[in-house]
Amino acid sequence: MLLGSSPTHTVSMEELIRMSAALENMALIHEIAINPDFVIEEKPCNALEKMVEECMKNAYWDKLRDDFAQQPPNYANALLLLRDIKKMVLDLLLPHHVRLRAEVESMLDLDLLKQQVENKCLDVQPLFENIIGLLRRLCAPSRDELLNNLLTKSDKVDMLRGICDVIEIMKVDMANFYVNSNRSVVEQHSIEYERMQFAKILQRNPGSCFFMDICLFVVIYLCTDGAGRSFTARSLSLSKLYGFIISFVFSKFLSRRNGFFFFFFSFWMLFLDY
């Protein structure tokens, strides 16, 4: 239940997710607009998340290796993976890559590959090498060494796993390419976009106005000397600001007592980190 100046009403988890996504989009657009050195990086994860993710990946690739070792090889799971690889490669292409798009469709024709599997005539080694050659034409020159290392692998599963890893890297590279290419457009429209997203948040949750007012007051205090003059030595990083706003939003979904405790705890942790 929400408590505040507005009438009490129930907020669904879907509304909470939408508000969180809106805040995250605002933070991303704002960072791109004000930071000329901004780059998108792979999502960091803590040690536990990394360990769990690595265990799951190893289990998947071990299962695929067992499939390949059968006589005849079982390529059912490999076909599903090739379908995903095809989609990811197509997503990397720009609109003017008409010929490359046709080449990908031909190289990874799933119906044809399925027929080859059924007829026991699919040779995955040259197929993987052709995919690597295609990626070489799409990726940045700095990734050539990764692709060269893939061609030296004798294990087909290791080669396929390496292809997936390179595609993930290329997705980040492509995202940064789009950011740099459209930075001027983002700078031009960022203020209007942030204003629109902020209005949507308040429209979905009018009771958060009080908390938003406090948040803005704290940001002004941290980023100025109290008289409106910029005070960069106390400036607040975007990640802290985003986390602080999220704390406000989530505090509205707790009871009054717990909500205020959550707010002051977040406020205190912000200053400790600062």
For each residue, the residues with C-beta under 8 A, 3 or more apart:
1: 8 9 10 255
2: 6 8 9 10 11 205 207 208 252 253
3: 8 207 252 255 256 259
4: 206 207 208 209 210 211 252
5: 206 207 209 210
6: 2 9 206 207 209
7:
8: 1 2 3
9: 1 2 6
10: 1 2
11: 2 15 16 205 252 253
12: 15 16
13: 16 17
14: 17 18
15: 11 12 18 19 204 205
16: 11 12 13 19 20 249 250 253
17: 13 14 20 21
18: 14 15 21 22 204
19: 15 16 22 23 201 204 205 249
20: 16 17 23 24 246 249
21: 17 18 24 25
22: 18 19 25 26 197 200 201
23: 19 20 26 27 197 201 242 245 246 249
24: 20 21 27 28 242
25: 21 22 28 29 197
26: 22 23 29 30 193 194 197 198
27: 23 24 30 31 238 241 242
28: 24 25 31 32
29: 25 26 32 33 186 190 193 194
30: 26 27 33 34 190 194 238
31: 27 28 34 35 38 238
32: 28 29 35 38 179 183 186 187 190
33: 29 30 186 187 190
34: 30 31
35: 31 32 38
36: 183
37:
38: 31 32 35 179
39: 176 179
40: 172 175 176 179
41: 44 172
42: 168 172
43:
44: 41
45: 49 50 53
46: 49 50
47: 50 51
48: 51 52
49: 45 46 52 53
50: 45 46 47 53 54
51: 47 48 54 55
52: 48 49 55 56
53: 45 49 50 56 57
54: 50 51 57 58
55: 51 52 58 59
56: 52 53 59 60
57: 53 54 60 61
58: 54 55 61 62
59: 55 56 62 63
60: 56 57 63 64
61: 57 58 64 65 157 161
62: 58 59 65 66
63: 59 60 66 67 77
64: 60 61 67 68 77 78 81 157 160
65: 61 62 68 69 155 157
66: 62 63 69 70
67: 63 64 70 73 74 75 76 77 78
68: 64 65 73 74 75 78 156 157
69: 65 66 73
70: 66 67 73 74
71:
72: 120
73: 67 68 69 70
74: 67 68 70 77
75: 67 68 78 79 117 122 124
76: 67 79 80 117
77: 63 64 67 74 80 81
78: 64 67 68 75 81 82 124 160
79: 75 76 82 83 110 113 114 117
80: 76 77 83 84
81: 64 77 78 84 85 160 164
82: 78 79 85 86 108 110 113
83: 79 80 86 87 108 110
84: 80 81 87 88
85: 81 82 88 89 108 131 163 164 167
86: 82 83 89 90 104 108 110
87: 83 84 90 91
88: 84 85 91 92 167 171
89: 85 86 92 93 104 108 131 134 135 138 167
90: 86 87 93 101 104
91: 87 88 171
92: 88 89 138 167 170 171 174
93: 89 90 97 100 101 104 138
94: 97
95:
96:
97: 93 94 100 101
98: 101 102
99: 102 103
100: 93 97 103 104 134 137 138
101: 90 93 97 98 104 105
102: 98 99 105 106
103: 99 100 106 107 134
104: 86 89 90 93 100 101 107 108 134
105: 101 102 108 109
106: 102 103 109
107: 103 104 127 130 131 134
108: 82 83 85 86 89 104 105 113 131
109: 105 106 112 113
110: 79 82 83 86 113 114
111: 114 115
112: 109 115 116
113: 79 82 108 109 110 116 117 122 127
114: 79 110 111 117 118
115: 111 112 118 119
116: 112 113 119 121 122
117: 75 76 79 113 114 120 122
118: 114 115
119: 115 116
120: 72 117
121: 116
122: 75 113 116 117 127
123: 126 127
124: 75 78 127 128 156 160
125: 128 129 156
126: 123 129 130
127: 107 113 122 123 124 130 131
128: 124 125 131 132 156 159 160 163
129: 125 126 132 133 151
130: 107 126 127 133 134
131: 85 89 107 108 127 128 134 135 163
132: 128 129 135 136 147 150 151 159 163
133: 129 130 136 137
134: 89 100 103 104 107 130 131 137 138
135: 89 131 132 138 139 147 163 166 167 170
136: 132 133 139 144 147
137: 100 133 134
138: 89 92 93 100 134 135 170
139: 135 136 143 144 147 166 169 170 173
140: 143 173
141: 144
142: 145
143: 139 140 146 147 166 169 170 173
144: 136 139 141 147 148
145: 142 148 149
146: 143 149 150 162 165 166 169
147: 132 135 136 139 143 144 150 151 166
148: 144 145 151 152
149: 145 146 152 153 162
150: 132 146 147 153 159 162 163 166
151: 129 132 147 148
152: 148 149
153: 149 150 158 159 162
154: 158
155: 65 158 159
156: 68 124 125 128 159 160
157: 61 64 65 68 160 161
158: 153 154 155 161 162
159: 128 132 150 153 155 156 162 163
160: 64 78 81 124 128 156 157 163 164
161: 61 157 158 164 165
162: 146 149 150 153 158 159 165 166
163: 85 128 131 132 135 150 159 160 166 167
164: 81 85 160 161 167 168
165: 146 161 162 168 169
166: 135 139 143 146 147 150 162 163 169 170
167: 85 88 89 92 135 163 164 170 171
168: 42 164 165 171 172
169: 139 143 146 165 166 172 173
170: 92 135 138 139 143 166 167 173 174
171: 88 91 92 167 168 174 175
172: 40 41 42 168 169 175 176
173: 139 140 143 169 170 176 177
174: 92 170 171 177 178
175: 40 171 172 178 179
176: 39 40 172 173 179 180
177: 173 174 180 181
178: 174 175 181 182
179: 32 38 39 40 175 176 182 183 186
180: 176 177 183
181: 177 178
182: 178 179 185 186
183: 32 36 179 180 186 187
184: 187 188
185: 182 188 189
186: 29 32 33 179 182 183 189 190
187: 32 33 183 184 190
188: 184 185
189: 185 186 192 193
190: 29 30 32 33 186 187 193 194
191: 194 195
192: 189 195 196
193: 26 29 189 190 196 197
194: 26 29 30 190 191 197 198
195: 191 192 198 199
196: 192 193 199 200
197: 22 23 25 26 193 194 200 201
198: 26 194 195 201 202
199: 195 196 202 203
200: 22 196 197 203 204
201: 19 22 23 197 198 204 205 208 249
202: 198 199 205 206 208 209 212
203: 199 200 206
204: 15 18 19 200 201
205: 2 11 15 19 201 202 208 249 252
206: 4 5 6 202 203 209
207: 2 3 4 5 6 210 252
208: 2 4 201 202 205 211 212 248 249 252
209: 4 5 6 202 206 212 213
210: 4 5 207 213 214
211: 4 208 214 215 248 249 251 252 263
212: 202 208 209 215 216 248
213: 209 210 216 217
214: 210 211 217 218 248
215: 211 212 218 219 244 245 248
216: 212 213 219 220
217: 213 214 220 221
218: 214 215 221 222 244 267
219: 215 216 222 223 236 241 244
220: 216 217 223 224
221: 217 218 224 226
222: 218 219 234 235 236 274
223: 219 220 230 231 234 235 236
224: 220 221 227 228 229 230 231
225: 229 231
226: 221
227: 224
228: 224
229: 224 225
230: 223 224
231: 223 224 225 234 235
232: 235
233:
234: 222 223 231
235: 222 223 231 232
236: 219 222 223 240 241 244 274
237: 240 241
238: 27 30 31 241 242
239: 242 243
240: 236 237 243 244 270 273 274
241: 27 219 236 237 238 244 245
242: 23 24 27 238 239 245 246
243: 239 240 246 247 266 270
244: 215 218 219 236 240 241 247 248 266 267 270
245: 23 215 241 242 248 249
246: 20 23 242 243 249 250
247: 243 244 250 251 262 263 266 267
248: 208 211 212 214 215 244 245 251 252 263 266
249: 16 19 20 23 201 205 208 211 245 246 252 253
250: 16 246 247 253 254 262
251: 211 247 248 254 259 260 262 263 266
252: 2 3 4 11 205 207 208 211 248 249 259
253: 2 11 16 249 250 259
254: 250 251 258 259 262
255: 1 3 258 259
256: 3 259 260
257: 260 261
258: 254 255 261 262
259: 3 251 252 253 254 255 256 262 263
260: 251 256 257 263 264
261: 257 258 264 265
262: 247 250 251 254 258 259 265 266
263: 211 247 248 251 259 260 266 267
264: 260 261 267 268
265: 261 262 268 269
266: 243 244 247 248 251 262 263 269 270
267: 218 244 247 263 264 270 271
268: 264 265 271 272
269: 265 266 272 273
270: 240 243 244 266 267 273 274
271: 267 268 274
272: 268 269
273: 240 269 270
274: 222 236 240 270 271
